[in-house]
Amino acid sequence: MHELIATHFTLFRSLLFLCCVGYWYVMYQWLRPSSEVLKKSCVATMAQFWVGLLTDIGWTQLGFWTYQSMPFALAGVPIDLHLNWSLLWGFGIIWLAERLFRSPPKRWQWHLYIGAWTGFTVSLDLAMVNWLVFLDEVSVWWWLGDICFLWLILSFTLWFYYSIGKADSDRSIWGGLPPISSYTRALISLSFLLFLFFIYLPNGMEALAAYLGHSVSPQPIPLIPQILLILSFALGGWATHEFARQGDGTPLPWDPPLQLVTSGPYAFVANPMQISGLLLCVALLCFRPSWVMLVYLVDVAIVVVVFFNRFEPHFLDVRFGEQYQAYRQRVPLWRASFFPRRIPEHERLLLIFDDQCGLCQNIVQAMLAIDPTHQLRICGFSDPKLKQICPHLPERFSTDSLVLWEPGNGLDGVGCFSVRSRAVFRVLGRTSFPICLNAAWEGIPGFCFIADKLYQWLAKHRHAVVEFSPTVQKMLQADERYVH
C-alpha cells in the first residue's frame, strides 16, 4: 500500500482533499452553524491555517519532524495538509464549541475542551504513525512537539474566533482571556492575504505560463516599484490603523470595524485599502513586467472594482444607514479628494488646550491655519462651559497636554480621546494634502512613544519657551471655531 500511495502520491493528495471537503459538509449538516457563525469561523480558520503553517515550519526547523519533498509546499511543509486540517479541526472545534457552550465557559471547561481535542488528535497520530505518508523522518520526541503544536494552534483558533466582533476593551471573552487585539488580528489576516495574492499566486501564474511553454524573463523597472511599494504600505497601514483604533476591527469583510470609520485616509477616499492593493499590483507589474503580471493586474482590478462598487456600498448602507449615506455624499469611492469636505458641526473634532500657555496658543493658531475646511473646533481648559461642551472629558486629563475629542467615533457613544502627540497627528490627518500624510506617523510602532517623550519635555518647560499673550487669546476666542 505504501508503494501504491508513493507511486500515485499526487492523486492521493487530491483524493484526500476531496474526502476532507466531504467530511466538512457532513459536519456542516450535523452542527448547522448560523450564517454569522459560519462567517466568523471562516476568518478564524483562515488564521488557523496561516499561523499553523508558519508554526509547522518552525517545528520542522527545530527537528521534531521533516516532510517528504513534494510540490505545493512552503519551506518544505505541504500546504494541502494544513488546508485539510483546517477544514476539519478548524471549523469543527468552533462549531462544536458553539453547540456545547451557550454561554462563555469557565477556565476549567476551556482547558478540558482543548485537552479533549488535543488528546484525540495525538491518539490518532500515534495509532497512524506508520501511515503518516507526508512525513519523511520523525524524532524520538515528535509526540511532545505534536502535543504542544495542537494545544497552541487549537487554543489560538478559538481565541481568535471569540475575539471577532469584540472591542479591545472587553475584559474576558473565552476562558478568562481578553480578546486578541484588532491590530493583531489585522496583522495576521493581512500578512496571509499579502502572501497569497502578491507572492504565491503571481509565482503560480508565472510557473503555469512556463509549464505551457510561455516562459517570461522580466527585467525590473528601476525605482518605480520601490516608490509604489512605499505608497501602498503607507496607505494600507494608515487605513488598517484607523480601523483598529477607531472601530476595533480589521479590513476583512467578516471581521469589520464595529462602527463606521471616517477618519484618517477615509476622510479623503472611501476605499483606501483597495487603492493600496491596486498600487501593490502595479508595483508587482513594474518589478516583474510581463504579460502574465499584466493579466493578473487586470483580473485583480476587475474583481476589486466590481465588488467594492456594487456590493460593499449596499452592505454598509444596510448596516449604518443614514450615517453612511451622509458619508458617501461628501467622500468619493475612488477619486481621492485632497481637501477634506466640510462635516456636520456635531462631528467636528474638538481640540482642548491650555489657554493660559503661550506655546499652546501658537500651536493651536498653526493648526487653525492648516484647517481651511473647518474640521476643528477649539476650547480652552479654563473655559467655564467646557464641561457642558464635553461632558465626558476624563478627569485625568490636565493642562499639560493637548486633548482631542472625536465625537463621531467611539464604540460607547462617548467618542475617542487622544492626547499629546497622538492628538497632533490626528489633527494633521484631517488637513489637506500633503500635510495629512503626516498622520501616518501615528501608525508606526514606537514612534508615538518617542514623540510623547519630546512632547512631555516641551510641556514641562512650555511657560519658559513662549510667554502668554492676551492678544493671541482674544484672536482665538474671536475665531468662529472657538466653542463658547
JOSULJO-V396661 format. One record per residue. N is the residue number from 1. OMEGA is omega in degrees with one decimal (999 if undefined). BURIAL is + if it has 9 or more other C-alpha atoms within 8 Angstrom, else -. Layout:
# JOSULJO-V396661
N_OMEGA_BURIAL / N_OMEGA_BURIAL
This chain:
# JOSULJO-V396661
1_177.5_- / 2_-179.4_- / 3_179.0_- / 4_178.4_- / 5_179.5_+ / 6_-179.9_- / 7_-177.9_- / 8_-173.0_- / 9_179.2_- / 10_176.7_- / 11_178.6_- / 12_179.6_+ / 13_178.9_+ / 14_179.7_- / 15_178.7_- / 16_177.6_+ / 17_178.8_+ / 18_176.4_- / 19_179.6_- / 20_176.0_+ / 21_177.7_+ / 22_178.1_- / 23_176.8_+ / 24_-179.8_+ / 25_177.1_- / 26_179.2_- / 27_178.1_+ / 28_179.4_+ / 29_-178.5_- / 30_-173.4_- / 31_175.0_+ / 32_178.3_- / 33_176.6_- / 34_-179.6_- / 35_179.1_- / 36_177.7_- / 37_179.9_+ / 38_-179.9_+ / 39_-178.8_+ / 40_179.4_+ / 41_175.6_+ / 42_179.4_+ / 43_-178.8_+ / 44_179.2_+ / 45_174.4_+ / 46_177.5_+ / 47_178.0_+ / 48_179.7_+ / 49_-174.7_+ / 50_-179.8_+ / 51_177.6_+ / 52_178.5_+ / 53_179.7_+ / 54_178.3_- / 55_178.3_+ / 56_175.6_+ / 57_177.8_+ / 58_178.9_- / 59_177.3_+ / 60_177.5_+ / 61_177.0_- / 62_174.0_- / 63_177.8_+ / 64_177.2_+ / 65_174.3_+ / 66_-179.2_+ / 67_174.3_+ / 68_176.0_- / 69_-176.4_- / 70_174.5_- / 71_-179.2_- / 72_-179.9_- / 73_176.3_+ / 74_-178.8_- / 75_177.0_- / 76_179.9_+ / 77_-178.5_+ / 78_-177.2_+ / 79_-176.5_+ / 80_177.8_+ / 81_178.7_- / 82_175.8_+ / 83_177.2_+ / 84_-178.2_+ / 85_179.8_+ / 86_179.1_+ / 87_-176.7_+ / 88_-175.6_+ / 89_177.2_+ / 90_179.1_+ / 91_-175.6_+ / 92_-176.4_+ / 93_179.2_+ / 94_-176.4_+ / 95_179.2_+ / 96_176.8_+ / 97_177.8_- / 98_179.7_- / 99_-174.2_- / 100_-172.7_- / 101_177.8_- / 102_176.3_- / 103_-179.7_- / 104_-176.9_- / 105_174.3_+ / 106_-174.5_+ / 107_-179.4_+ / 108_176.6_- / 109_178.8_+ / 110_179.1_+ / 111_179.6_- / 112_-179.3_- / 113_178.9_- / 114_179.1_+ / 115_178.6_+ / 116_178.1_- / 117_-179.8_+ / 118_-180.0_+ / 119_178.7_+ / 120_-176.7_- / 121_179.2_+ / 122_177.3_+ / 123_177.6_- / 124_178.9_- / 125_179.6_+ / 126_-179.7_- / 127_-175.6_- / 128_-173.5_- / 129_179.1_- / 130_-179.0_- / 131_175.2_- / 132_-167.9_- / 133_179.1_- / 134_-174.3_- / 135_175.5_+ / 136_178.4_+ / 137_174.7_- / 138_178.5_+ / 139_178.3_- / 140_-175.5_- / 141_-176.4_- / 142_-177.7_+ / 143_177.2_+ / 144_175.3_- / 145_179.0_+ / 146_179.3_+ / 147_-179.8_+ / 148_-179.6_- / 149_-177.2_+ / 150_-179.6_+ / 151_-178.3_+ / 152_-173.0_- / 153_179.6_+ / 154_176.1_+ / 155_179.8_+ / 156_-177.9_+ / 157_179.3_+ / 158_178.3_+ / 159_179.2_+ / 160_-177.1_+ / 161_-177.2_+ / 162_175.6_+ / 163_-178.4_+ / 164_179.8_+ / 165_179.5_+ / 166_176.1_+ / 167_180.0_+ / 168_-178.0_+ / 169_178.6_- / 170_-174.2_+ / 171_-173.3_- / 172_-178.8_+ / 173_-173.7_+ / 174_178.4_+ / 175_179.5_+ / 176_-178.2_- / 177_171.5_+ / 178_179.9_+ / 179_169.6_+ / 180_-174.2_+ / 181_179.5_+ / 182_176.2_+ / 183_-178.5_+ / 184_178.8_- / 185_178.3_+ / 186_-180.0_+ / 187_-179.5_- / 188_-176.6_+ / 189_-177.1_+ / 190_177.6_- / 191_176.5_- / 192_-178.9_+ / 193_176.5_+ / 194_178.4_+ / 195_-175.8_+ / 196_-170.0_+ / 197_-174.7_+ / 198_175.0_+ / 199_-172.0_+ / 200_-177.6_+ / 201_175.6_+ / 202_176.7_+ / 203_178.0_- / 204_178.3_- / 205_177.7_+ / 206_177.5_+ / 207_178.0_- / 208_178.4_- / 209_177.8_+ / 210_178.9_+ / 211_179.1_- / 212_176.5_- / 213_179.7_- / 214_-177.8_- / 215_179.7_- / 216_177.8_- / 217_-174.1_- / 218_173.5_- / 219_-174.4_- / 220_174.1_- / 221_-174.8_+ / 222_169.1_- / 223_-174.3_- / 224_179.5_+ / 225_-179.1_+ / 226_178.9_- / 227_179.9_- / 228_179.6_+ / 229_178.7_+ / 230_179.0_- / 231_-178.3_+ / 232_-178.4_+ / 233_178.2_+ / 234_-179.1_+ / 235_179.3_+ / 236_178.4_+ / 237_178.5_+ / 238_-179.9_+ / 239_178.9_+ / 240_178.2_+ / 241_179.2_+ / 242_178.0_+ / 243_-177.0_+ / 244_-173.7_+ / 245_-174.5_- / 246_-174.6_+ / 247_-177.8_+ / 248_-179.5_+ / 249_-178.1_+ / 250_177.5_+ / 251_-179.4_+ / 252_-177.2_- / 253_-177.6_- / 254_171.3_- / 255_-170.4_+ / 256_173.6_+ / 257_-178.6_+ / 258_176.4_+ / 259_-179.8_+ / 260_179.9_+ / 261_-178.0_+ / 262_-177.8_- / 263_-179.3_+ / 264_179.7_+ / 265_179.5_+ / 266_172.5_+ / 267_-176.4_+ / 268_-177.9_+ / 269_-173.2_+ / 270_-175.4_+ / 271_-178.1_+ / 272_179.0_+ / 273_-179.9_+ / 274_175.8_- / 275_177.1_+ / 276_178.8_+ / 277_179.1_+ / 278_175.3_+ / 279_178.4_+ / 280_176.6_+ / 281_177.9_+ / 282_176.2_+ / 283_177.5_+ / 284_178.0_+ / 285_179.6_+ / 286_-179.9_+ / 287_179.3_+ / 288_-175.5_+ / 289_177.9_+ / 290_179.3_+ / 291_178.5_- / 292_180.0_+ / 293_176.5_+ / 294_176.7_+ / 295_-180.0_- / 296_178.5_+ / 297_-179.9_+ / 298_179.1_- / 299_-179.6_- / 300_-178.8_+ / 301_-179.7_+ / 302_-179.1_- / 303_-177.3_- / 304_-176.8_+ / 305_-179.3_- / 306_-176.9_+ / 307_-172.7_+ / 308_171.8_+ / 309_-171.3_+ / 310_-171.6_- / 311_-174.3_+ / 312_178.7_+ / 313_178.6_+ / 314_178.9_- / 315_-178.2_- / 316_177.5_+ / 317_177.7_+ / 318_-173.7_- / 319_-172.3_- / 320_173.0_+ / 321_-174.1_+ / 322_179.3_- / 323_178.4_- / 324_179.3_+ / 325_177.6_+ / 326_178.2_- / 327_-177.8_+ / 328_179.8_+ / 329_-177.4_- / 330_-178.3_- / 331_-180.0_+ / 332_-179.9_+ / 333_-171.2_+ / 334_-175.2_+ / 335_-174.2_- / 336_173.9_- / 337_-175.3_+ / 338_175.5_- / 339_-177.8_+ / 340_-179.6_+ / 341_175.9_+ / 342_-179.5_- / 343_179.9_- / 344_-176.9_- / 345_-175.0_- / 346_178.9_- / 347_-176.6_+ / 348_179.2_+ / 349_175.2_+ / 350_179.1_+ / 351_-178.6_+ / 352_-172.8_+ / 353_177.1_+ / 354_-175.9_+ / 355_173.7_+ / 356_-177.1_- / 357_-179.2_+ / 358_179.7_+ / 359_179.2_+ / 360_177.7_+ / 361_-178.7_+ / 362_179.8_- / 363_179.9_- / 364_176.0_+ / 365_179.8_+ / 366_179.4_- / 367_177.4_+ / 368_-179.0_+ / 369_179.6_- / 370_179.7_- / 371_-175.3_+ / 372_-176.9_- / 373_174.5_- / 374_173.0_- / 375_-172.9_+ / 376_160.8_+ / 377_-178.9_+ / 378_177.1_+ / 379_180.0_+ / 380_177.8_+ / 381_-177.2_+ / 382_-179.6_- / 383_-177.1_- / 384_-178.3_- / 385_-176.8_- / 386_-177.9_+ / 387_176.3_+ / 388_-177.9_- / 389_-178.1_- / 390_-174.2_- / 391_-177.0_- / 392_-179.0_- / 393_-178.9_- / 394_-178.6_- / 395_-175.5_- / 396_-179.7_- / 397_-177.9_- / 398_-179.0_- / 399_178.9_- / 400_-174.2_- / 401_165.0_+ / 402_177.5_+ / 403_178.8_+ / 404_177.1_+ / 405_177.7_+ / 406_-174.9_+ / 407_-179.4_+ / 408_-178.8_- / 409_179.5_+ / 410_-174.7_+ / 411_-174.0_+ / 412_-179.7_- / 413_-178.6_- / 414_-174.3_- / 415_-179.3_+ / 416_176.4_+ / 417_175.3_- / 418_-178.9_+ / 419_176.0_+ / 420_-173.0_+ / 421_178.3_+ / 422_177.0_+ / 423_179.6_+ / 424_-178.3_+ / 425_-178.3_+ / 426_172.6_+ / 427_179.2_+ / 428_179.7_+ / 429_178.4_+ / 430_-180.0_+ / 431_-177.1_+ / 432_178.6_+ / 433_4.7_- / 434_-177.3_- / 435_-176.8_+ / 436_-178.3_+ / 437_178.4_+ / 438_178.3_+ / 439_-179.5_+ / 440_178.7_+ / 441_-178.2_+ / 442_-177.6_+ / 443_-179.9_+ / 444_-177.3_- / 445_175.9_- / 446_-175.1_- / 447_180.0_+ / 448_177.6_+ / 449_178.9_- / 450_-179.3_- / 451_179.5_+ / 452_177.2_+ / 453_176.4_- / 454_179.6_- / 455_-178.7_+ / 456_178.0_+ / 457_178.5_- / 458_-179.2_- / 459_-179.0_+ / 460_-176.9_- / 461_-170.6_- / 462_-178.3_+ / 463_178.8_+ / 464_-176.8_- / 465_-178.9_- / 466_-179.9_+ / 467_177.5_+ / 468_-177.8_+ / 469_175.7_- / 470_-179.9_- / 471_178.5_- / 472_179.6_- / 473_177.9_+ / 474_178.5_- / 475_179.2_- / 476_-179.0_+ / 477_177.7_- / 478_179.5_- / 479_-177.8_- / 480_179.9_- / 481_175.9_- / 482_-176.8_+ / 483_-179.1_- / 484_999_-
